[in-house]
Structures are given as C-alpha cells and as structure tokens.
C-alpha cells in the first residue's frame, strides 16, 4: 500500500505526541509498504525540502517536514474561527501540510491516509487531501476530546471532520469520548511497547535505592503526598534511604522538605527509561482520570512493582490483571508506604508474558484495517 500519515509532532521530537504516528509509520515501512509521514520539523528548526521520492529507500518511512509557524495573535472570536476552520491555532501548519501533500501527489498517490488527534490541524489537513486526491482516511484518537475540544466547538467540529472511513482510538476511555463526540464506535488499538522495555539492562551507576516518578505530575497535592510517603518509608525501613528519580519535566514540584533525595534527569531516551525503571524499587506515577496512561504498559514490562497513586481506569486494571502484572493502587499515604514496603520482597509472577503490546503487533492491526478499507 501507499500510505500517507500526518501528525502534529516530528517523530524524533522528545515528546510522547510524536511516538504513535512515528512508530506506526516505521512498522508499515518494515512490512513493505511505501509510507510517507508529513509532520512539523524538529522544534527550533525550519522545514527542509524532501529528497526526490525516486531516490528514497522505502524500507524506512519518508519524513516530509511542513513548517509550523507560530500562530498569529487574535481575539476569542478569531481563535474560535481558527478552531472550526483549521482545527486549532496552527493555521500555517495546516496550510503547509496541504501544500506538501499536493506537491507529493505528482509522484506519490496515497491509497489510504491516517492522522491522530493529537493535532486537529493534522486531521483537517488530511481530510482536505483525502477529498482532493480521492483516498479513504482513518481518524485515530489518542487524546480525550473532553479535555481538548471546547464544548461549544464539538458539534461544528464533528461536522467539519465528517468523511473518515474508520475511527480508531488508543484506549477504551478515548473510544468512549470519541463516540460521545462523533457519534461513531472506535476500534481500540493500544500503542505499542518498545522492545527496550522487555530487554534486560545493567543497573545504573552508582548503585543506589530509588523509586521512579514517571511522566506528568498533574496534582501538586498528590506529589507532595508521594514525597512525604517516601520519607516515612525511609524512616521506618532501617535500610539505606530511597531517593526519587523524576522522569519528567516538573522537578520544581518536588519539594525536598522530608529529607528525601531528589534526582531529576528529565525526559530520557526509552533505553535509559527502561534501565532506570527495571532497577527501581518501584515505579510510580500520578493518576489523572481524564486521560489514558500508556506509560503503564511500558512500566509493567520492566517487571518491577508499578504504583498508580490515586487509582487507575477500569481498563488499565483489567489489562494488568490479564497480564498477571504488578499494579498497586494506593489512595492514602499509609497505603503508599505499605506498597513500597511490599516492593522490597517482590518477585514477578511467572504467568506474566515475556512480551505484550509490541509495536509490530499493534501496527499489524492498523494495517489490517487499512487493507479492509481499500478492498
């Protein structure tokens, strides 16, 4: 197949928003398809002109960059008009994607398209190209429209986005939200887990005891409670103290007022994240009930106790149980201390599969849906 993907973030950018489209594109190319991904350039750079298509090695996706200029200023009415016309304030990116797609059509005629929300500007641009060039397209939903789409804009935007051939989502939560917004059922296809999370990594140097605190922190009060609980655990443990390693960008939220050592490497590569999480006493994240935490699957793959402080979604709990994976759900400081204490003697369940939700497996489900759509 000749497949066109559009995404609002470059796949090499250090942000989760570039991962799903970039990894699916790479897997489609590995399967033998000609795959083009149009996206913005890397942050802080300008778009480069693509090399001639005839010279491209199709064992890798062809990345075509479309400039993403800063949005122009405007009042609330102009912002709302941009939302309805372009899907958001990135009007320049929307127009540049369409221009790139039209130029591309001279040498590459897509048989099917795919874009994820994410970026509604990418979605509206794909819809325009699909209508002009005559190919079906897939609406993929990896974010919660209840958070990102203003209520007043939902009905007109649903009309604006009509015409997709299939609706997909990366979780049951987002599928339910998409159904309420768009009126259609979505096929749930989780994002994949990188192979590095299943492969063993050497322990970090210097040797130390720590828990990881992974991803966005969302609730300052819950973060304060986690730091306090680690301090209480250290006080009662009688062993060398446990530090907190925050894999994220909100280190300023981690007040060191309980004698807990705080390390803030920030966003790290998947390999480094896997290494740190495989050797943590436990891997902790803050639960936000309005979105799906894909990082849960990556953390479960590390075969150390995972603690979702504040709870988790029913679908996440069900998947962890199905995988026989270690997911703790404390909602009080005492329960968090107890979970850390239990982690001292943790052993993985032998029934837990060696690999699950791999990128090749998840991309194969998207590819199968695409094949059905083009007959």
N, C-alpha and C positions, 0 to 999 in steps of 0.2 A: 504494500500500500504506500501511497504518497500521503503523508500525514503532516498537517500544519498545527502546531501548538502555539498559543500566545499566553504570555504570563507577565505579570506586573513587576517581577524581580528577576535579575540575572541569576542563573543557576550557581554561579561561583560567588555570589554575594554572601557575606556572613550573616544570613538571616533565614529563618525557617520558611519564609514565604517563597523562597526560590527553590526549595527542595523537591516538592511533589512533581511539579512540571519538569524540572531538570532530570530527575531520576527516571520518570516515565519516558521522556524523550530518549535517554540513553538506552533504556531497555528495548524500546521499539527499534532503534538502530541495530542493537545487538541481535534482534530477531530477524533482521534482514530487510526492514522497511526503510524507505527514504523518508527521513524525518527532519523537518525544519522547525526551529523554535525562535519566534520573534519575541524580544524582551528589551528592557532598557539596558544601557551599558552598565558596567560596574559603577558603583557610587563614586562620584568625584571625577568621572571621565566623560568623554563625549563619544558618541557612536562612531564606530569605524565602518567604512564601506565593506561589504562582504566580498570575499574572493569569488571568482567565477564559479557558478554551480558545476560546470563541466569538470572542474579540477577537484571537486570535493570528494573526500573519502567517506562514503556513506556508511562505513562501519561505526561512525560517530554522527550524532545529530549536527546539522548545520545551524549554528547560532547566528542570527541576524539581529543586530542592535538597532533600536529605534530611539532617537533622542527623546529625553523626558525632561523638558524644560520646567522650571518652577512655575506653578500656577500663578496667573495674574491675580492681582487684588480685586476685590469686589464686595458688594453688599450681600445681605442674606438672599435677596431675590436672584442675583446673578449666580450665587452658589447653588441655589435650588435649580435654576435653569440648566447649569452645567451638569448637575446630577442627572437630570432627566435626559439631556442630550448625549452626554458622553459617559455617564455612569459615575462621574465624580469631577474633581477639580483638575485632573490631569488631561486637559483638553489637547495639549500639544502632543503628549504621548499617544493619545487615541488617534490623532490625525497622522502622526508619523508612522504608526503601525499600519494603518490602511495604505499609506503611500508605499511602504516597503512591500506589503502584500501584493499590491497591484503591479509593482515592478517585477516581483518574483514570478508572477503568473506567466511571463513570457517564456520561462524555462522550466517552471515547476507548477503543475496544476494539481492542487490538493484533491484527493478523493474524499477526505474527511478532515474535520477540524476539532480542536479541543482547547478549552480555556477554563481556568478555575477562578472562582470567587473566594478569597482574594480580591483581585482588582476587577471592578466592574467596567473600567475603561478597556481592559483587555477583552472582556466579554462582549461589549458593544461593538468593538472593532472587528472581532471575529464574526459576529452576526452580519455586519455590513459586507465583509469579504465573502462570506458564505453565500449571501444572496446575489452578489455580483458575479461570482465565479461558479455558482451552481453546485455546491457540495453540502452534505449534511454536517451538522456540528453537535458537539457534546458539551453540555453545561455541567461543569464539575463544581461542587460546593464544598469548600474546605473551611469555611468560616460561618459564623452564626449571623444570619441577616437580622435577627432581633437586636443585635448589638450595633451592626454597622450600617443598616439601611434605615433612615428616618421613617417613622410611621407614616407621615404624610406622603412620602415618595413611594411607598411599597406598591400600591396598586398601579400607578402610572409606569413604574419601572418594570413590573411584571408584564405589562402590555408591551413596553419597549423591547423586552428580551424574548418575546414570543418567537417561536420558529425553531427552537432547538429540537434535535431528533431524539435525544436521550438526556436524562437527568441523572447525575451521579453525585455521591457525597462520600466524605471520608469518615463518617460516623453516623450512628443512628440519631444522635442528637441533632446533627446538622441536616440529616434527611428529613426529620420531623419538622424542623424550622423551615426548610425549603418547601415542603408540602403545604404548610400553612401560608407561605408567601406566594408560591407559584401555582399551587393547586394540583401538582403532579407528584407521583411517587418517584422516589430516587432509589437507585441501586447502590447499596453501601459497598464501597471498595476502600478498605483502610490503606493508608500509606504504608510503605514497606519499612522494614528494619534493616539498616546497613549491616553487611556481613561482619564488619569490625566488632560489633557488639557481641557476636557469638564466638569470636576467636579470642583465645587467652592472650593477655598482655602482662608484661612484667610489672611488679609493684612499683609505684612511684618512689623516687629518691628525693630527700632522705626518708627512711621508714618512719611512719607516724600513724596514729589512730585518728580517724576523721569520719565525719558524715558529709555527704554531698548535699547541697541545697540547689536544686536544678531549676533553671528557667525563670520565667516572670514570677514575681512575688505577690502581686495583686492586693493583698490585705496587710497593712502595716501591723495591725494588732496580732494577726496570726504569726507574722515573722518574729515579733517581739516574744511571743509565747514559745516559739521554737528555740530561740536563743536561750531563754530562761530555762526551758526543759533540759537542754544540753548541759547548762550549768548545774542544774540539780542532779542530773545523771552523773556528771563528773564528781560532784561532792559525795555521792553515795557509792561510787564504783570501787574505790580503793585501788584502781589501776591507773596507768598513765592517762592524762586527760584527753578527751576527744575534742578536736577542733572542727570548725565548719568551713568547708570549701564551697564557695558560691560560684556555680557555673551559670553565669548570667551577668547582667549589666546594672544591677541595683544594689551594689555593695554599700552605698550610702544608707540603705535601710537597715543595715546590720550593726546596731549599736553594741559595742564591746563593753557593756556595763555589768556583765556577770562573770568576768574573768575568763571568758571563752575566746580562744584564739580564732581569728577570722582570716581566711585566705580568700583572695578574690582574683583568680586567674581570668575571669570574664568569660566571654564566648571562646570556646576552644574547638579544635578540629574534632570530627567524630571519633577518630582514633584515640585522641587524648581524653575525650569524654568517656569512651569505653574503658580506657586504662584506669582512670580515676574511679569510675563507678564500680568496676569489678573488684576493687580492693577497699572500698568504703565499708565501714561498719554497717551503715545503712544509707540508702539513697532517698532523700526527702524532697517533696515538692508541695507547694501550696495549692489546694484545690480551689478552682473557680467554676461554679456550677453552670455557667452560661457558655462554656466552650468545651471542646473535647481535647484532652491531654494526650496527644500521640506519643509524647515522651515516655508515657507509662510502658509501652511495649519495648522501647529501647532499654529502659531501666530493668524491666523484668528479664530481658535477655542476658543481663550481666550476672544473674544468679546470686544476687545479694538481696536482703530484705528491702522492699520498697515501702515507703510510708507516704501516703497521700494525706497530709494533715488537713483535717476539716471534712473528710469524706471523699466520695467519688460517685460517678454516674453509675446507674444500674448496668449499663452495657459494659463498662470497664470492669466492674466487679465480676460480671458473668464471664468475660473473656479471661480474666486472671484465674478464676476457678476452673475454667475449662482447660487451661494450660497447666494447672497444678502449680501456679506461680505464687511467690510470697508477697502479697499485698496487704499491708496493715492500714487501718482507717481510724486512727485515734482522733478524738474531737476534744480532748481535755489535756492539760499539761501532765497530769498524773498518768493518763493512758499513753502519752508520748514517751514518758520516761520508762514505762513498762515495756513499750515496743522496742526501745533502744536496749533495754536490759535483755530482752529475749533474743535480740540480734547477736548477742555475744556467743550464743551457743547454736546459731542457725546452721542447718545443713539442707542443701537443696533437695526437693522431692524427686526421687528417681523417675517418677512418671512424667516429669516436665520434658517436653520435646526439645531436641537439640537446637532446632531452628523453627521459626514460625514467622508468618507475615513477611517473607523476604520480598525484595523488590521484584525479582523475576516472577514470583507467584502473583503478586498484586498487579503488575503490568500486564500479565497474560490475561487477566480478567477484563482489563480495559480493552486490550487488543481483540478479545473475542467479541465484546460488544460492538466494537468498530466494524469487524467483519460482518456481523449480522446487519448492521445499518446500511452497508454498501452492497449487501447481497452477494 
